Amino acid sequence: MTFPLSLAALGLVEFAPMLGKWFGGDRTETIASRVTDIAKKLTGMDDIQGIISHLRDNPDKACSFQKELCAMETEVELSLIHDRQEARKRDAQLLAVTGRTNRRADIMVLSAVLGLGTCLCSLCLFSKEGLPGEAVAIISTISGIFGACLKDAYSFEFGSSKGSRQKDENMAAIIDQL
């Protein structure tokens, strides 16, 4: 019986809990494919159930699997940092060459602000009329999504912390050395 890659990779989470954070994003299938390929190469087996049994029975192989995944995690994280760095460089070059900002990003941020504002206003305006709990929960969830979009935009533009700019510069230097 064959399993979808993401389901097969989820079966391997017991050996490397760090895998859980990678599932649910836009790279799920790519990462799942790499994880299962690592497990197949390490065990010499193609059957996921057999791989799981083999890793359970051989702690040394399970440890090697975890080490391989740590190396892959480092590679994935460096790739994400590199992508963000390239996007920042692109925005800086766009501003330098044309004198204009990234209009698409401005529209995205404005949409998130308007969406968040609309959700919060609707909660305030209709709270006296007694909104059902389900409606409040849905509107609050949507507000959280818009808030997360704004957080990501601020993190991209200004860094996620006070030392973020220095950290980004250090990581860019490391990436350039690779």
C-alpha positions, 0 to 999 in steps of 0.5 A, a space after each residue: 500500500 502506498 501512502 502520499 508523501 506527506 503522510 509517509 513523512 508524518 509517520 517518521 515524526 516519532 524519530 525526529 519531532 522537528 519535522 512537525 513544524 515543516 508540515 502545513 506550509 507551501 513546501 510540504 510536499 518538497 520537504 516530505 519528499 526529501 525526508 522520505 528519500 533520506 529515510 529510504 537511502 539510510 535504511 535501503 528500504 522503499 516501504 514506509 512501514 518497513 522503514 519505520 520498523 527498521 528505525 525503531 529496531 535500530 537506534 543507531 540508524 534512527 540517530 543517523 536519520 536525525 543527524 541527516 534531518 538536522 543537516 537538511 533543516 539547516 539547509 532549508 533555513 538558510 534557503 528561507 533566509 536567502 529568499 528573504 534577503 533577495 526580496 529585500 535586495 530586490 525592493 532596494 534596487 527597485 527603489 534605487 532604479 525607479 524611485 518607486 516602492 513595491 506597489 504590490 507589497 503596499 497593496 498587500 499591507 493596506 489590504 491587511 490593515 483594512 481587513 483587520 480594521 473591518 473585523 475589529 469594527 464589526 466586533 465593536 459595532 455588533 457586540 451590543 446586539 449580542 453576536 453569537 459565539 460562533 460569529 465572534 470566533 470566526 471574526 476573531 480568527 480572521 482578525 488573527 490572520 490579518 494581524 499575522 499578515 501585518 506582523 510578517 510585513 513588519 518583520 520583513 521591512 524592519 526585522 523581527 527584533 532589535 538585533 535582526 538587521 545585524 543577524 540578517 547581515 551575518 547570515 547573508 555573509 555566511 550564505 555568500 561564503 557557501 
